[in-house]
Amino acid sequence: MHLVMDNYAAHKKVEVRDWLGANPRVHVHFTPTSGSWLNLVEVWFGIIERQAIHRGTFRSVADLNAKIRAFITGWNDRKHPFVWTKTADDILKKANRPTTSNTAH
């Protein structure tokens, strides 16, 4: 099994390193720092899940794989690029907006 993980430090915990060491069939790959563009990969997997395999019944891994590959082929036939819908200014404005409450939590 191959796991793609972000660079969050959870994988550095002793328990996680020990578990990975005891499970040599699990291979961990880390996204690069400043790899926010990879968020689109997560979007892509979400599209596949919602449009191709959600609530599906698959009798085998090969059956599931065939369904995913058929979806990808159809997607590629009508391909179009992902387009960011917000400008950098819109994103920064939202990220830097003032707090609306003054609770003392």
Distance bins in CASP14 RR format, pairs under 12 A and 6 or more apart:
PFRMAT RR
TARGET T0000
AUTHOR 0000-0000-0000
RMODE 2
METHOD distances of the structure
MODEL  1
1 20 0 0 0 0 0 1 0 0 0 0 0
1 23 0 0 0 0 1 0 0 0 0 0 0
1 24 0 0 0 0 0 1 0 0 0 0 0
1 25 1 0 0 1 0 0 0 0 0 0 0
1 26 1 0 1 0 0 0 0 0 0 0 0
1 27 1 0 0 1 0 0 0 0 0 0 0
1 28 0 0 0 0 1 0 0 0 0 0 0
1 29 0 0 0 0 0 1 0 0 0 0 0
2 25 0 0 0 0 1 0 0 0 0 0 0
2 26 0 0 0 0 1 0 0 0 0 0 0
2 27 1 0 1 0 0 0 0 0 0 0 0
2 28 1 0 0 1 0 0 0 0 0 0 0
2 29 1 0 0 1 0 0 0 0 0 0 0
2 30 0 0 0 0 0 1 0 0 0 0 0
3 10 0 0 0 0 0 1 0 0 0 0 0
3 11 0 0 0 0 1 0 0 0 0 0 0
3 16 0 0 0 0 0 1 0 0 0 0 0
3 19 0 0 0 0 0 1 0 0 0 0 0
3 20 0 0 0 0 1 0 0 0 0 0 0
3 23 0 0 0 0 0 1 0 0 0 0 0
3 25 0 0 0 0 0 1 0 0 0 0 0
3 26 1 0 0 1 0 0 0 0 0 0 0
3 27 1 0 0 1 0 0 0 0 0 0 0
3 28 1 0 1 0 0 0 0 0 0 0 0
3 29 1 0 0 1 0 0 0 0 0 0 0
3 30 0 0 0 0 1 0 0 0 0 0 0
3 31 0 0 0 0 0 1 0 0 0 0 0
4 11 0 0 0 0 0 1 0 0 0 0 0
4 27 0 0 0 0 1 0 0 0 0 0 0
4 28 0 0 0 0 1 0 0 0 0 0 0
4 29 1 0 1 0 0 0 0 0 0 0 0
4 30 1 0 0 1 0 0 0 0 0 0 0
4 31 1 0 0 1 0 0 0 0 0 0 0
4 32 0 0 0 0 0 1 0 0 0 0 0
4 35 0 0 0 0 0 1 0 0 0 0 0
4 38 0 0 0 0 1 0 0 0 0 0 0
4 41 1 0 0 1 0 0 0 0 0 0 0
4 42 0 0 0 0 1 0 0 0 0 0 0
4 45 0 0 0 0 0 1 0 0 0 0 0
5 11 1 0 0 1 0 0 0 0 0 0 0
5 12 0 0 0 0 0 1 0 0 0 0 0
5 16 0 0 0 0 0 1 0 0 0 0 0
5 20 0 0 0 0 0 1 0 0 0 0 0
5 26 0 0 0 0 0 1 0 0 0 0 0
5 27 0 0 0 0 0 1 0 0 0 0 0
5 28 1 0 1 0 0 0 0 0 0 0 0
5 29 1 0 0 1 0 0 0 0 0 0 0
5 30 1 0 1 0 0 0 0 0 0 0 0
5 31 1 0 0 1 0 0 0 0 0 0 0
5 32 0 0 0 0 0 1 0 0 0 0 0
5 38 0 0 0 0 0 1 0 0 0 0 0
5 42 0 0 0 0 0 1 0 0 0 0 0
6 28 0 0 0 0 0 1 0 0 0 0 0
6 29 0 0 0 0 0 1 0 0 0 0 0
6 30 1 0 0 1 0 0 0 0 0 0 0
6 31 1 0 1 0 0 0 0 0 0 0 0
6 32 0 0 0 0 1 0 0 0 0 0 0
6 33 0 0 0 0 1 0 0 0 0 0 0
6 34 0 0 0 0 0 1 0 0 0 0 0
6 35 0 0 0 0 1 0 0 0 0 0 0
6 36 0 0 0 0 1 0 0 0 0 0 0
6 38 0 0 0 0 1 0 0 0 0 0 0
6 39 0 0 0 0 1 0 0 0 0 0 0
6 41 0 0 0 0 0 1 0 0 0 0 0
6 42 0 0 0 0 0 1 0 0 0 0 0
7 28 0 0 0 0 0 1 0 0 0 0 0
7 29 0 0 0 0 0 1 0 0 0 0 0
7 30 1 0 1 0 0 0 0 0 0 0 0
7 31 1 0 0 1 0 0 0 0 0 0 0
7 32 1 0 0 1 0 0 0 0 0 0 0
7 33 1 0 1 0 0 0 0 0 0 0 0
7 34 0 0 0 0 1 0 0 0 0 0 0
7 35 0 0 0 0 1 0 0 0 0 0 0
7 36 0 0 0 0 0 1 0 0 0 0 0
7 38 0 0 0 0 0 1 0 0 0 0 0
8 16 0 0 0 0 0 1 0 0 0 0 0
8 30 0 0 0 0 1 0 0 0 0 0 0
8 31 0 0 0 0 1 0 0 0 0 0 0
8 33 0 0 0 0 0 1 0 0 0 0 0
9 16 0 0 0 0 1 0 0 0 0 0 0
9 17 0 0 0 0 0 1 0 0 0 0 0
9 30 0 0 0 0 0 1 0 0 0 0 0
10 16 1 0 0 1 0 0 0 0 0 0 0
10 17 0 0 0 0 0 1 0 0 0 0 0
10 19 0 0 0 0 0 1 0 0 0 0 0
10 20 0 0 0 0 0 1 0 0 0 0 0
10 28 0 0 0 0 0 1 0 0 0 0 0
10 30 0 0 0 0 0 1 0 0 0 0 0
11 17 1 0 0 1 0 0 0 0 0 0 0
11 18 0 0 0 0 0 1 0 0 0 0 0
11 19 0 0 0 0 1 0 0 0 0 0 0
11 20 1 0 0 1 0 0 0 0 0 0 0
11 21 0 0 0 0 0 1 0 0 0 0 0
11 26 0 0 0 0 0 1 0 0 0 0 0
11 28 1 0 0 1 0 0 0 0 0 0 0
11 29 0 0 0 0 0 1 0 0 0 0 0
11 30 1 0 0 1 0 0 0 0 0 0 0
11 31 0 0 0 0 0 1 0 0 0 0 0
12 18 0 0 0 0 0 1 0 0 0 0 0
12 20 0 0 0 0 0 1 0 0 0 0 0
12 28 0 0 0 0 0 1 0 0 0 0 0
12 30 0 0 0 0 0 1 0 0 0 0 0
13 19 0 0 0 0 1 0 0 0 0 0 0
13 20 0 0 0 0 0 1 0 0 0 0 0
14 20 0 0 0 0 0 1 0 0 0 0 0
14 21 0 0 0 0 0 1 0 0 0 0 0
15 21 0 0 0 0 0 1 0 0 0 0 0
15 22 0 0 0 0 0 1 0 0 0 0 0
16 22 0 0 0 0 0 1 0 0 0 0 0
16 23 0 0 0 0 0 1 0 0 0 0 0
16 26 0 0 0 0 0 1 0 0 0 0 0
16 28 0 0 0 0 1 0 0 0 0 0 0
17 23 0 0 0 0 0 1 0 0 0 0 0
17 26 0 0 0 0 0 1 0 0 0 0 0
17 28 0 0 0 0 0 1 0 0 0 0 0
19 26 0 0 0 0 1 0 0 0 0 0 0
19 28 0 0 0 0 0 1 0 0 0 0 0
20 26 1 0 0 1 0 0 0 0 0 0 0
20 27 0 0 0 0 1 0 0 0 0 0 0
20 28 1 0 0 1 0 0 0 0 0 0 0
21 27 0 0 0 0 0 1 0 0 0 0 0
21 28 0 0 0 0 0 1 0 0 0 0 0
29 38 0 0 0 0 0 1 0 0 0 0 0
29 41 0 0 0 0 0 1 0 0 0 0 0
30 38 0 0 0 0 0 1 0 0 0 0 0
31 37 0 0 0 0 1 0 0 0 0 0 0
31 38 1 0 1 0 0 0 0 0 0 0 0
31 39 0 0 0 0 1 0 0 0 0 0 0
31 40 0 0 0 0 0 1 0 0 0 0 0
31 41 0 0 0 0 1 0 0 0 0 0 0
31 42 0 0 0 0 0 1 0 0 0 0 0
32 38 1 0 0 1 0 0 0 0 0 0 0
35 41 0 0 0 0 0 1 0 0 0 0 0
35 42 0 0 0 0 0 1 0 0 0 0 0
36 42 0 0 0 0 0 1 0 0 0 0 0
36 43 0 0 0 0 0 1 0 0 0 0 0
36 84 0 0 0 0 0 1 0 0 0 0 0
36 88 0 0 0 0 0 1 0 0 0 0 0
36 91 0 0 0 0 0 1 0 0 0 0 0
37 43 0 0 0 0 0 1 0 0 0 0 0
37 44 0 0 0 0 0 1 0 0 0 0 0
37 82 0 0 0 0 1 0 0 0 0 0 0
37 84 0 0 0 0 0 1 0 0 0 0 0
38 44 0 0 0 0 0 1 0 0 0 0 0
38 45 0 0 0 0 0 1 0 0 0 0 0
39 45 0 0 0 0 0 1 0 0 0 0 0
39 46 0 0 0 0 0 1 0 0 0 0 0
39 82 0 0 0 0 0 1 0 0 0 0 0
39 84 0 0 0 0 0 1 0 0 0 0 0
40 46 0 0 0 0 0 1 0 0 0 0 0
40 47 0 0 0 0 0 1 0 0 0 0 0
40 81 0 0 0 0 0 1 0 0 0 0 0
40 82 1 0 1 0 0 0 0 0 0 0 0
40 83 0 0 0 0 0 1 0 0 0 0 0
40 84 0 0 0 0 1 0 0 0 0 0 0
41 47 0 0 0 0 0 1 0 0 0 0 0
41 48 0 0 0 0 0 1 0 0 0 0 0
41 82 0 0 0 0 0 1 0 0 0 0 0
42 48 0 0 0 0 0 1 0 0 0 0 0
42 49 0 0 0 0 0 1 0 0 0 0 0
42 82 0 0 0 0 0 1 0 0 0 0 0
43 49 0 0 0 0 0 1 0 0 0 0 0
43 50 0 0 0 0 0 1 0 0 0 0 0
43 82 1 0 0 1 0 0 0 0 0 0 0
43 83 0 0 0 0 0 1 0 0 0 0 0
43 84 0 0 0 0 0 1 0 0 0 0 0
43 85 0 0 0 0 0 1 0 0 0 0 0
44 50 0 0 0 0 0 1 0 0 0 0 0
44 51 0 0 0 0 0 1 0 0 0 0 0
44 52 0 0 0 0 0 1 0 0 0 0 0
44 68 0 0 0 0 0 1 0 0 0 0 0
44 71 0 0 0 0 0 1 0 0 0 0 0
44 72 0 0 0 0 1 0 0 0 0 0 0
44 75 0 0 0 0 1 0 0 0 0 0 0
44 79 0 0 0 0 0 1 0 0 0 0 0
44 81 0 0 0 0 0 1 0 0 0 0 0
44 82 0 0 0 0 1 0 0 0 0 0 0
45 51 0 0 0 0 0 1 0 0 0 0 0
45 52 0 0 0 0 0 1 0 0 0 0 0
45 53 0 0 0 0 0 1 0 0 0 0 0
45 54 0 0 0 0 0 1 0 0 0 0 0
45 68 0 0 0 0 0 1 0 0 0 0 0
45 71 0 0 0 0 0 1 0 0 0 0 0
45 72 0 0 0 0 0 1 0 0 0 0 0
46 52 0 0 0 0 1 0 0 0 0 0 0
46 53 0 0 0 0 1 0 0 0 0 0 0
46 54 0 0 0 0 1 0 0 0 0 0 0
46 68 0 0 0 0 0 1 0 0 0 0 0
46 71 0 0 0 0 0 1 0 0 0 0 0
47 53 0 0 0 0 0 1 0 0 0 0 0
47 54 0 0 0 0 0 1 0 0 0 0 0
47 68 0 0 0 0 0 1 0 0 0 0 0
47 71 0 0 0 0 1 0 0 0 0 0 0
47 72 0 0 0 0 0 1 0 0 0 0 0
47 75 0 0 0 0 1 0 0 0 0 0 0
47 82 0 0 0 0 1 0 0 0 0 0 0
48 54 0 0 0 0 1 0 0 0 0 0 0
48 64 0 0 0 0 0 1 0 0 0 0 0
48 65 0 0 0 0 0 1 0 0 0 0 0
48 67 0 0 0 0 1 0 0 0 0 0 0
48 68 1 0 0 1 0 0 0 0 0 0 0
48 69 0 0 0 0 0 1 0 0 0 0 0
48 70 0 0 0 0 0 1 0 0 0 0 0
48 71 1 0 0 1 0 0 0 0 0 0 0
48 72 1 0 0 1 0 0 0 0 0 0 0
48 74 0 0 0 0 0 1 0 0 0 0 0
48 75 0 0 0 0 1 0 0 0 0 0 0
49 55 0 0 0 0 0 1 0 0 0 0 0
49 56 0 0 0 0 0 1 0 0 0 0 0
49 64 0 0 0 0 0 1 0 0 0 0 0
49 67 0 0 0 0 0 1 0 0 0 0 0
49 68 0 0 0 0 1 0 0 0 0 0 0
49 71 0 0 0 0 0 1 0 0 0 0 0
50 56 0 0 0 0 0 1 0 0 0 0 0
50 71 0 0 0 0 0 1 0 0 0 0 0
51 67 0 0 0 0 0 1 0 0 0 0 0
51 68 0 0 0 0 0 1 0 0 0 0 0
51 70 0 0 0 0 0 1 0 0 0 0 0
51 71 1 0 0 1 0 0 0 0 0 0 0
51 72 0 0 0 0 0 1 0 0 0 0 0
51 74 0 0 0 0 0 1 0 0 0 0 0
51 75 0 0 0 0 1 0 0 0 0 0 0
52 58 0 0 0 0 0 1 0 0 0 0 0
52 64 0 0 0 0 1 0 0 0 0 0 0
52 65 0 0 0 0 0 1 0 0 0 0 0
52 66 0 0 0 0 0 1 0 0 0 0 0
52 67 1 0 1 0 0 0 0 0 0 0 0
52 68 1 0 0 1 0 0 0 0 0 0 0
52 69 0 0 0 0 1 0 0 0 0 0 0
52 70 1 0 0 1 0 0 0 0 0 0 0
52 71 1 1 0 0 0 0 0 0 0 0 0
52 72 0 0 0 0 1 0 0 0 0 0 0
52 73 0 0 0 0 0 1 0 0 0 0 0
52 74 0 0 0 0 1 0 0 0 0 0 0
52 75 0 0 0 0 1 0 0 0 0 0 0
53 63 0 0 0 0 0 1 0 0 0 0 0
53 64 1 0 0 1 0 0 0 0 0 0 0
53 65 0 0 0 0 0 1 0 0 0 0 0
53 66 0 0 0 0 0 1 0 0 0 0 0
53 67 1 0 0 1 0 0 0 0 0 0 0
53 68 1 0 0 1 0 0 0 0 0 0 0
53 69 0 0 0 0 0 1 0 0 0 0 0
53 70 0 0 0 0 0 1 0 0 0 0 0
53 71 0 0 0 0 1 0 0 0 0 0 0
53 72 0 0 0 0 0 1 0 0 0 0 0
54 67 0 0 0 0 0 1 0 0 0 0 0
54 71 0 0 0 0 0 1 0 0 0 0 0
56 63 0 0 0 0 1 0 0 0 0 0 0
56 64 0 0 0 0 1 0 0 0 0 0 0
56 67 1 0 0 1 0 0 0 0 0 0 0
56 68 0 0 0 0 0 1 0 0 0 0 0
56 71 0 0 0 0 0 1 0 0 0 0 0
57 63 0 0 0 0 1 0 0 0 0 0 0
57 64 0 0 0 0 1 0 0 0 0 0 0
57 67 0 0 0 0 0 1 0 0 0 0 0
58 64 1 0 1 0 0 0 0 0 0 0 0
58 65 0 0 0 0 1 0 0 0 0 0 0
58 66 0 0 0 0 1 0 0 0 0 0 0
58 67 1 0 0 1 0 0 0 0 0 0 0
58 68 0 0 0 0 1 0 0 0 0 0 0
59 65 0 0 0 0 0 1 0 0 0 0 0
59 66 0 0 0 0 0 1 0 0 0 0 0
59 67 0 0 0 0 0 1 0 0 0 0 0
60 66 0 0 0 0 1 0 0 0 0 0 0
60 67 0 0 0 0 0 1 0 0 0 0 0
61 67 0 0 0 0 0 1 0 0 0 0 0
61 68 0 0 0 0 0 1 0 0 0 0 0
62 68 0 0 0 0 0 1 0 0 0 0 0
62 69 0 0 0 0 0 1 0 0 0 0 0
63 69 0 0 0 0 0 1 0 0 0 0 0
63 70 0 0 0 0 0 1 0 0 0 0 0
64 70 0 0 0 0 0 1 0 0 0 0 0
64 71 0 0 0 0 0 1 0 0 0 0 0
65 71 0 0 0 0 0 1 0 0 0 0 0
65 72 0 0 0 0 0 1 0 0 0 0 0
66 72 0 0 0 0 0 1 0 0 0 0 0
66 73 0 0 0 0 0 1 0 0 0 0 0
67 73 0 0 0 0 0 1 0 0 0 0 0
67 74 0 0 0 0 0 1 0 0 0 0 0
68 74 0 0 0 0 0 1 0 0 0 0 0
68 75 0 0 0 0 0 1 0 0 0 0 0
69 75 0 0 0 0 0 1 0 0 0 0 0
69 76 0 0 0 0 0 1 0 0 0 0 0
70 76 0 0 0 0 0 1 0 0 0 0 0
70 77 0 0 0 0 0 1 0 0 0 0 0
71 77 0 0 0 0 0 1 0 0 0 0 0
71 78 0 0 0 0 0 1 0 0 0 0 0
72 78 0 0 0 0 0 1 0 0 0 0 0
72 79 0 0 0 0 0 1 0 0 0 0 0
73 79 0 0 0 0 0 1 0 0 0 0 0
75 82 0 0 0 0 0 1 0 0 0 0 0
84 90 0 0 0 0 1 0 0 0 0 0 0
84 91 0 0 0 0 1 0 0 0 0 0 0
85 91 0 0 0 0 0 1 0 0 0 0 0
86 92 0 0 0 0 1 0 0 0 0 0 0
86 93 0 0 0 0 1 0 0 0 0 0 0
86 94 0 0 0 0 1 0 0 0 0 0 0
86 95 0 0 0 0 0 1 0 0 0 0 0
87 93 0 0 0 0 1 0 0 0 0 0 0
87 94 0 0 0 0 0 1 0 0 0 0 0
88 94 0 0 0 0 0 1 0 0 0 0 0
88 95 0 0 0 0 0 1 0 0 0 0 0
89 95 0 0 0 0 0 1 0 0 0 0 0
89 96 0 0 0 0 0 1 0 0 0 0 0
90 96 0 0 0 0 0 1 0 0 0 0 0
90 97 0 0 0 0 0 1 0 0 0 0 0
91 97 0 0 0 0 0 1 0 0 0 0 0
99 105 0 0 0 0 0 1 0 0 0 0 0
END
